[in-house]
Amino acid sequence: MRRPGVAPTLHSGPTPGWRATLRAVGPTVGLQSGFTVCQFRPWRATMQATPRLTPPRSTMTLQEHTVRAFDADIAGMRRAVVEMGALAERQFRRAVNAMITGDPGLIAQVLADERVVNGLHVQVDELCNRIIALRQPIAVDLREVIGVIHTINDLERVGDEAKKIALKGRSIEPGALQDLHGPVRGMADQAADMLNRAIDAFVRHDSGVAMELGACDDAVDDLRDELVETLVGRMTREPHRVAQALDMILVVQSIERVADHAESVAEYVVNVVQGVDMRHGNLPA
């Protein structure tokens, strides 16, 4: 169609064919219709000008990939044990404070921590089972995974003991047995320190530190015996304090069991590093 107001251009010679047009245009072809010219690049030239996007080829072998995945699982397992151990230790310390002060807020916090510890216990146990099923560890790696399974069981029981201690804060009057608060707190500090050192030794595979905890557990046992003897004498002299003295004895026994769990973790360290099973005997002092 002719554009209005514009005179058409008359060609005096013959219209050039498509071959001549292609030679004149060069790498592009012109399609002329009236005064509108559309040019496009031939598809072969376009394909040659466009670089190919080839994905990078991995140089990692299947064995290297498997080793890296296994190392990542082991590292994640160790981090989870440290997290669970730190939470159990913090919960235990809060429980002792809650028992001494009778603070309802602290008691509630200890109960909330116990639920978190239980959740971590399930998660780490599932991770260990997955490592055994998929990675098939052997030798020291297998001993470490099995040791972690035992360790998290002990940490979960530490959480249970902390819960028992905190709940005694509801029955023991804050002003009662105040002269025993210091010795009880000192005993609890020793048990918490044992737990901290045991977890640290497990992560670092330090069997030397683990063996030192045998003497620490003996010291906690001695403190328990002294406190129980004192509380029994208090019940004889002050019959109206019998119920609270009995509750305090239960608290002291729970603290001693926390130290026992810390010693058990230390035994697993010796088993992982040295391959020696010490669960049915005391650690050498």
NORWO-V372645 format. One record per residue. N is the residue number from 1. PHI is phi in radians with two decimals (* if undefined). PSI is psi in radians with two decimals (999 if undefined). Layout:
((N,PHI,PSI) (N,PHI,PSI))
This chain:
((1,*,2.38) (2,-1.40,2.43) (3,-1.27,2.31) (4,-1.06,2.40) (5,1.41,0.04) (6,-2.14,2.24) (7,-1.38,2.46) (8,-1.21,2.65) (9,-1.55,2.24) (10,-1.74,2.27) (11,-1.67,2.24) (12,-1.42,-0.45) (13,-1.83,-3.10) (14,-1.25,2.60) (15,-1.23,2.23) (16,-1.12,2.51) (17,-1.33,3.10) (18,-1.21,-0.49) (19,-1.19,-0.74) (20,-1.15,-0.68) (21,-1.09,-0.75) (22,-1.11,-0.68) (23,-1.17,-0.60) (24,-1.28,-0.67) (25,-1.32,-0.62) (26,1.63,-2.25) (27,-1.28,-0.16) (28,-2.08,2.76) (29,-1.96,2.35) (30,-1.80,2.28) (31,-1.91,1.96) (32,-1.86,2.24) (33,-2.46,1.82) (34,1.21,-2.15) (35,-1.90,0.17) (36,-1.75,2.16) (37,-2.05,2.14) (38,-1.98,2.17) (39,-2.02,2.44) (40,-2.42,2.73) (41,-1.56,2.32) (42,-0.98,2.57) (43,-1.12,-0.54) (44,-1.18,-0.72) (45,-1.14,-0.65) (46,-1.12,-0.75) (47,-1.14,-0.63) (48,-1.25,-0.55) (49,-1.40,-0.42) (50,-1.49,2.13) (51,-1.21,2.53) (52,-1.34,2.39) (53,-1.69,1.66) (54,-1.73,2.14) (55,-1.09,2.51) (56,-1.10,2.38) (57,-1.53,2.20) (58,-1.21,2.37) (59,-1.67,0.02) (60,-1.44,2.29) (61,-1.38,2.90) (62,-1.09,-0.67) (63,-1.14,-0.73) (64,-1.12,-0.70) (65,-1.10,-0.73) (66,-1.12,-0.73) (67,-1.12,-0.75) (68,-1.13,-0.71) (69,-1.12,-0.70) (70,-1.14,-0.77) (71,-1.06,-0.68) (72,-1.15,-0.69) (73,-1.14,-0.75) (74,-1.12,-0.74) (75,-1.10,-0.73) (76,-1.12,-0.66) (77,-1.11,-0.76) (78,-1.14,-0.73) (79,-1.07,-0.69) (80,-1.15,-0.67) (81,-1.14,-0.74) (82,-1.08,-0.77) (83,-1.09,-0.79) (84,-1.16,-0.70) (85,-1.14,-0.73) (86,-1.11,-0.71) (87,-1.17,-0.72) (88,-1.12,-0.71) (89,-1.12,-0.78) (90,-1.11,-0.71) (91,-1.10,-0.72) (92,-1.12,-0.78) (93,-1.12,-0.72) (94,-1.10,-0.64) (95,-1.10,-0.73) (96,-1.12,-0.75) (97,-1.10,-0.69) (98,-1.13,-0.68) (99,-1.16,-0.72) (100,-1.26,-0.74) (101,-1.57,-0.41) (102,1.22,0.35) (103,-1.21,2.04) (104,-1.08,-0.59) (105,-1.12,-0.74) (106,-1.15,-0.70) (107,-1.06,-0.78) (108,-1.10,-0.66) (109,-1.14,-0.69) (110,-1.10,-0.73) (111,-1.12,-0.66) (112,-1.17,-0.71) (113,-1.08,-0.62) (114,-1.11,-0.65) (115,-1.17,-0.66) (116,-1.16,-0.73) (117,-1.05,-0.73) (118,-1.08,-0.70) (119,-1.12,-0.74) (120,-1.12,-0.63) (121,-1.01,-0.80) (122,-1.14,-0.76) (123,-1.12,-0.80) (124,-1.19,-0.65) (125,-1.08,-0.74) (126,-1.12,-0.68) (127,-1.10,-0.76) (128,-1.11,-0.74) (129,-1.10,-0.65) (130,-1.18,-0.70) (131,-1.08,-0.75) (132,-1.12,-0.72) (133,-1.27,-0.72) (134,-1.64,-0.62) (135,-1.71,-0.38) (136,0.88,1.07) (137,-1.17,2.73) (138,-2.34,2.90) (139,0.95,-2.26) (140,-1.13,-0.56) (141,-1.14,-0.73) (142,-1.15,-0.72) (143,-1.09,-0.64) (144,-1.17,-0.76) (145,-1.10,-0.77) (146,-1.14,-0.67) (147,-1.09,-0.65) (148,-1.13,-0.70) (149,-1.04,-0.77) (150,-1.18,-0.70) (151,-1.09,-0.80) (152,-1.18,-0.48) (153,-1.13,-0.74) (154,-1.17,-0.68) (155,-1.14,-0.64) (156,-1.13,-0.63) (157,-1.26,-0.54) (158,-1.05,-0.74) (159,-1.07,-0.67) (160,-1.12,-0.75) (161,-1.14,-0.67) (162,-1.08,-0.69) (163,-1.09,-0.76) (164,-1.06,-0.76) (165,-1.10,-0.79) (166,-1.09,-0.71) (167,-1.15,-0.42) (168,-1.18,-0.30) (169,-1.14,-0.29) (170,-1.47,-0.34) (171,-1.89,-0.45) (172,-1.56,2.16) (173,-1.16,2.41) (174,-0.99,-0.57) (175,-1.53,-0.12) (176,-1.48,2.54) (177,0.96,0.64) (178,-1.11,-0.53) (179,-1.20,-0.24) (180,-1.74,-0.09) (181,-1.08,-0.71) (182,-1.09,-0.92) (183,-1.06,-0.66) (184,-1.15,-0.76) (185,-1.14,-0.68) (186,-1.11,-0.70) (187,-1.11,-0.73) (188,-1.13,-0.66) (189,-1.10,-0.69) (190,-1.15,-0.72) (191,-1.14,-0.73) (192,-1.14,-0.68) (193,-1.14,-0.67) (194,-1.06,-0.75) (195,-1.11,-0.74) (196,-1.10,-0.79) (197,-1.18,-0.61) (198,-1.15,-0.76) (199,-1.14,-0.72) (200,-1.10,-0.72) (201,-1.15,-0.61) (202,-1.15,-0.76) (203,-1.16,-0.69) (204,-1.58,-0.01) (205,0.99,0.79) (206,-1.78,1.62) (207,-1.26,-0.41) (208,-1.11,-0.83) (209,-1.11,-0.66) (210,-1.07,-0.70) (211,-1.19,-0.45) (212,-1.18,-0.38) (213,-1.27,-0.23) (214,-1.08,-0.78) (215,-1.16,-0.62) (216,-1.11,-0.70) (217,-1.15,-0.64) (218,-1.09,-0.68) (219,-1.14,-0.70) (220,-1.15,-0.67) (221,-1.07,-0.70) (222,-1.12,-0.73) (223,-1.09,-0.69) (224,-1.06,-0.79) (225,-1.08,-0.73) (226,-1.12,-0.76) (227,-1.19,-0.71) (228,-1.11,-0.73) (229,-1.08,-0.73) (230,-1.12,-0.73) (231,-1.22,-0.63) (232,-1.12,-0.74) (233,-1.12,-0.62) (234,-1.13,-0.68) (235,-1.13,-0.58) (236,-1.23,-0.70) (237,-1.43,-0.54) (238,-2.21,1.42) (239,-1.02,-0.48) (240,-1.27,-0.15) (241,-1.80,0.19) (242,-1.04,-0.83) (243,-1.08,-0.78) (244,-1.25,-0.59) (245,-1.15,-0.67) (246,-1.11,-0.72) (247,-1.08,-0.69) (248,-1.18,-0.61) (249,-1.08,-0.72) (250,-1.11,-0.64) (251,-1.11,-0.81) (252,-1.07,-0.70) (253,-1.16,-0.65) (254,-1.13,-0.69) (255,-1.09,-0.73) (256,-1.13,-0.61) (257,-1.21,-0.57) (258,-1.07,-0.73) (259,-1.11,-0.65) (260,-1.10,-0.71) (261,-1.14,-0.65) (262,-1.11,-0.71) (263,-1.13,-0.65) (264,-1.09,-0.72) (265,-1.06,-0.70) (266,-1.10,-0.63) (267,-1.09,-0.66) (268,-1.15,-0.58) (269,-1.09,-0.80) (270,-1.07,-0.69) (271,-1.14,-0.71) (272,-1.16,-0.81) (273,-1.38,-0.79) (274,-1.81,-0.19) (275,1.28,0.37) (276,-1.86,2.20) (277,-1.53,1.99) (278,-2.04,0.39) (279,-1.22,-0.42) (280,-1.82,0.35) (281,-2.65,2.81) (282,-1.33,2.64) (283,-1.18,2.49) (284,-1.14,2.37) (285,-1.31,999))
